[in-house]
Amino acid sequence: MPIFKNGPVSIHYEEAGQGFPLLVIPGGGLNATVAMLNSANSFNPLVEFSDAYRCIALDIRNANGGGTTGPLEADKGWDQFTDDQLALMDHLGIEKFLVVGFCIGGPLIWNLIRRAPDRVVAAVLAHPSGFRPEKPDQFYQNNIKGWAPALLKARPDITMAEVEKFLTKMYRENPDFVFTVTRDFVRACETPVLIMPDDVAAHPYAVAMETARLSAKSQVTLYPWREPSGHIELALRHARSFLAENAPA
């Protein structure tokens, strides 16, 4: 996998296929890496879509086991990941692109659309993360336990105080909906989106369906579609047709 140096950040990414660019955001929360596309996610776009698109996936910054490293910019929160994604697209000479994102990729896709609305042509949000009122602090606590210890062990330059500030910015400063944008933003959004809902603790069905109802240009796959439903191929058929409809000729 190639590495792109962007100032103090090293971005570890992988490409597959040719055609219109398709940015892939792996799932796995703050431990999201390209390698997890083969395990933690329901399908691997680098396999499923590389026959028609130039698929580009990157490890998110400071994921344990990943190759993308850089400062923990506590004040930026979600924006540091979006910075990396847009910097990589710039480095590759890509102006406009499609996006497929899993889990944490849901909030990150909305942030990409907010930051670069003229660049994101359309997006597929697969089992997207969202706020669950009955578990208001789950993401903060999950990452304090499942992400922070290994990061602090590997990175003596990062302190627990910085981790706590960063996670507060991510998950406690705006603890509602999809974390990165408001309902009014989604309601006004003109970017076509395909929602592939799930319903586990971190991927609330109610939030996924609310974004679909609010967005003027949304589609929704059948539910349930993830294994063991046996419906994954039907959902993939929908995703393929959605991407084809929205990719420029």
C-alpha positions as CSV (number, residue, x, y, z in Angstrom):
1,M,0.0,0.0,0.0
2,P,1.4,3.4,-0.9
3,I,1.9,6.2,1.6
4,F,1.2,9.9,1.0
5,K,3.0,12.4,3.2
6,N,1.0,15.5,4.0
7,G,3.0,17.6,6.3
8,P,3.1,15.8,9.7
9,V,0.5,13.2,8.5
10,S,1.4,10.0,6.7
11,I,-1.7,8.6,4.8
12,H,-1.7,4.9,4.1
13,Y,-4.1,4.0,1.2
14,E,-4.9,1.4,-1.3
15,E,-6.3,1.5,-4.9
16,A,-8.1,-1.0,-7.0
17,G,-9.8,-0.8,-10.4
18,Q,-10.2,1.9,-13.0
19,G,-13.0,4.3,-13.8
20,F,-14.7,7.2,-12.0
21,P,-13.2,7.6,-8.6
22,L,-14.9,6.0,-5.6
23,L,-13.6,6.9,-2.1
24,V,-14.0,4.1,0.4
25,I,-14.2,4.8,4.2
26,P,-13.8,1.5,6.2
27,G,-15.8,0.8,9.3
28,G,-14.4,-0.1,12.7
29,G,-14.8,3.3,14.5
30,L,-11.5,4.9,15.4
31,N,-9.8,1.7,14.5
32,A,-11.0,1.7,10.9
33,T,-8.4,0.4,8.5
34,V,-8.4,-0.9,4.9
35,A,-7.7,-4.4,6.2
36,M,-11.0,-4.3,8.0
37,L,-12.8,-4.2,4.7
38,N,-12.3,-7.9,4.6
39,S,-13.6,-8.6,8.0
40,A,-15.5,-6.0,10.0
41,N,-17.6,-4.8,7.0
42,S,-20.4,-6.5,5.2
43,F,-18.7,-6.3,1.8
44,N,-15.5,-5.0,0.3
45,P,-16.0,-2.2,-2.3
46,L,-12.4,-2.8,-3.5
47,V,-13.6,-6.2,-4.6
48,E,-17.3,-5.5,-5.4
49,F,-16.9,-2.2,-7.3
50,S,-13.4,-2.3,-8.8
51,D,-14.7,-3.7,-12.1
52,A,-16.3,-0.3,-12.8
53,Y,-14.6,2.3,-10.5
54,R,-11.2,3.5,-9.4
55,C,-11.6,2.6,-5.7
56,I,-9.4,4.4,-3.1
57,A,-9.5,3.4,0.5
58,L,-7.4,4.7,3.4
59,D,-6.8,3.9,7.0
60,I,-8.2,6.6,9.2
61,R,-5.6,8.6,11.2
62,N,-4.2,7.0,14.3
63,A,-6.2,3.8,14.0
64,N,-4.6,1.0,16.0
65,G,-3.0,-1.4,13.5
66,G,-3.3,1.2,10.7
67,G,-0.6,3.0,8.7
68,T,-2.1,6.5,8.7
69,T,-0.5,8.5,11.5
70,G,-0.3,12.1,12.5
71,P,-1.1,14.5,15.3
72,L,-4.2,14.0,17.5
73,E,-5.8,17.3,16.7
74,A,-8.2,17.4,19.6
75,D,-9.7,20.8,18.6
76,K,-10.5,19.5,15.1
77,G,-12.3,16.3,16.0
78,W,-14.1,14.9,12.9
79,D,-12.5,17.5,10.7
80,Q,-9.0,15.9,10.9
81,F,-10.2,12.8,9.1
82,T,-12.0,14.8,6.5
83,D,-8.8,16.8,6.0
84,D,-6.9,13.6,5.3
85,Q,-9.5,12.4,2.8
86,L,-9.6,15.6,0.9
87,A,-5.8,15.9,0.9
88,L,-5.5,12.4,-0.5
89,M,-8.0,13.2,-3.3
90,D,-6.0,16.3,-4.1
91,H,-2.8,14.3,-4.1
92,L,-4.3,11.8,-6.6
93,G,-5.5,14.6,-8.8
94,I,-9.2,13.8,-8.2
95,E,-11.7,16.7,-8.1
96,K,-15.1,14.9,-8.0
97,F,-15.8,11.5,-6.6
98,L,-18.3,9.0,-5.2
99,V,-18.1,7.8,-1.6
100,V,-19.0,4.5,0.1
101,G,-18.6,4.5,3.9
102,F,-19.3,2.0,6.7
103,C,-20.0,2.6,10.4
104,I,-18.0,5.7,11.3
105,G,-18.0,6.4,7.5
106,G,-21.6,7.6,7.9
107,P,-20.8,10.7,10.0
108,L,-17.6,11.2,8.0
109,I,-19.6,11.2,4.7
110,W,-22.0,13.9,6.0
111,N,-18.9,15.9,7.0
112,L,-17.4,15.4,3.6
113,I,-20.6,16.7,2.0
114,R,-20.6,19.6,4.3
115,R,-17.0,20.5,3.7
116,A,-16.9,19.7,-0.1
117,P,-20.4,19.7,-1.5
118,D,-19.3,20.3,-5.0
119,R,-16.8,17.4,-5.0
120,V,-19.0,14.6,-3.6
121,V,-21.1,13.4,-6.4
122,A,-23.1,10.8,-4.5
123,A,-22.7,8.6,-1.4
124,V,-23.6,5.2,0.0
125,L,-23.8,5.0,3.8
126,A,-23.6,1.3,4.9
127,H,-24.7,0.5,8.5
128,P,-23.9,4.1,9.5
129,S,-23.1,5.2,13.0
130,G,-25.5,7.6,14.9
131,F,-26.6,8.8,18.3
132,R,-28.7,6.5,20.3
133,P,-30.5,8.4,23.2
134,E,-30.7,5.3,25.4
135,K,-26.9,4.9,25.2
136,P,-25.8,8.5,25.0
137,D,-22.2,8.0,26.0
138,Q,-21.4,4.7,24.2
139,F,-19.0,6.0,21.7
140,Y,-16.9,7.9,24.2
141,Q,-16.7,5.0,26.6
142,N,-16.1,2.4,23.8
143,N,-13.1,4.4,22.6
144,I,-11.7,5.1,26.0
145,K,-11.6,1.3,26.5
146,G,-11.1,0.0,22.9
147,W,-9.0,2.6,21.2
148,A,-7.2,4.8,23.6
149,P,-5.0,2.3,25.6
150,A,-3.2,0.9,22.5
151,L,-2.8,4.3,21.0
152,L,-1.2,5.7,24.2
153,K,1.1,2.7,24.5
154,A,2.3,3.2,20.9
155,R,2.4,7.0,20.9
156,P,4.1,8.5,24.0
157,D,3.7,11.9,22.5
158,I,0.0,11.7,23.1
159,T,-1.5,12.1,26.6
160,M,-4.7,10.9,28.1
161,A,-5.8,14.5,28.6
162,E,-5.5,15.0,24.8
163,V,-7.4,11.8,24.2
164,E,-10.2,12.8,26.5
165,K,-10.4,16.3,24.9
166,F,-10.5,14.7,21.4
167,L,-13.2,12.2,22.3
168,T,-15.3,15.0,23.9
169,K,-15.0,17.0,20.7
170,M,-16.0,13.9,18.7
171,Y,-18.9,12.5,20.7
172,R,-19.9,14.8,23.6
173,E,-19.8,18.3,22.1
174,N,-22.7,17.6,19.7
175,P,-24.3,14.4,21.0
176,D,-27.2,14.1,18.6
177,F,-28.3,12.6,15.3
178,V,-25.1,11.9,13.1
179,F,-22.7,14.0,15.2
180,T,-21.2,15.9,12.2
181,V,-24.2,17.8,10.7
182,T,-27.7,18.9,11.8
183,R,-31.1,17.7,10.6
184,D,-31.5,21.1,8.8
185,F,-28.3,20.4,6.9
186,V,-29.6,16.9,5.8
187,R,-33.0,18.4,4.9
188,A,-31.3,21.0,2.6
189,C,-28.7,18.5,1.1
190,E,-28.9,18.0,-2.6
191,T,-26.3,15.2,-2.8
192,P,-27.9,11.8,-3.7
193,V,-27.4,9.3,-0.8
194,L,-28.2,5.6,-0.5
195,I,-28.8,4.4,3.0
196,M,-28.1,0.8,3.9
197,P,-29.5,0.6,7.4
198,D,-28.6,-1.6,10.3
199,D,-29.8,-1.9,13.9
200,V,-27.1,-2.6,16.4
201,A,-26.0,-0.4,19.3
202,A,-23.7,1.8,17.3
203,H,-25.7,1.7,14.1
204,P,-29.2,2.8,15.1
205,Y,-31.9,2.0,12.5
206,A,-34.0,5.0,13.6
207,V,-31.3,7.5,12.8
208,A,-30.5,5.9,9.5
209,M,-34.1,6.1,8.4
210,E,-34.5,9.6,9.7
211,T,-31.6,10.8,7.4
212,A,-33.4,9.0,4.5
213,R,-36.7,10.7,5.3
214,L,-35.1,14.1,5.6
215,S,-32.8,14.0,2.5
216,A,-34.5,15.1,-0.7
217,K,-32.4,12.8,-2.8
218,S,-32.2,9.6,-0.8
219,Q,-32.8,6.0,-1.4
220,V,-32.9,3.1,1.0
221,T,-32.0,-0.6,0.5
222,L,-34.2,-3.4,1.8
223,Y,-33.8,-4.2,5.5
224,P,-32.3,-6.4,6.9
225,W,-29.7,-6.9,4.3
226,R,-26.6,-7.9,6.2
227,E,-25.7,-11.5,6.9
228,P,-27.3,-13.8,8.0
229,S,-30.4,-12.3,6.2
230,G,-29.2,-13.7,2.8
231,H,-30.2,-10.4,1.2
232,I,-26.8,-8.9,0.7
233,E,-26.6,-9.5,-3.0
234,L,-30.0,-7.7,-3.5
235,A,-28.6,-4.8,-1.5
236,L,-25.4,-4.8,-3.5
237,R,-27.5,-4.8,-6.7
238,H,-29.2,-1.6,-5.4
239,A,-25.8,-0.1,-4.6
240,R,-24.4,-0.8,-8.0
241,S,-27.4,0.7,-9.8
242,F,-27.3,3.8,-7.5
243,L,-23.6,4.4,-8.2
244,A,-24.1,3.9,-12.0
245,E,-27.0,6.3,-12.0
246,N,-24.9,9.0,-10.3
247,A,-21.5,8.6,-11.8
248,P,-20.7,11.1,-14.6
249,A,-20.5,9.5,-18.0
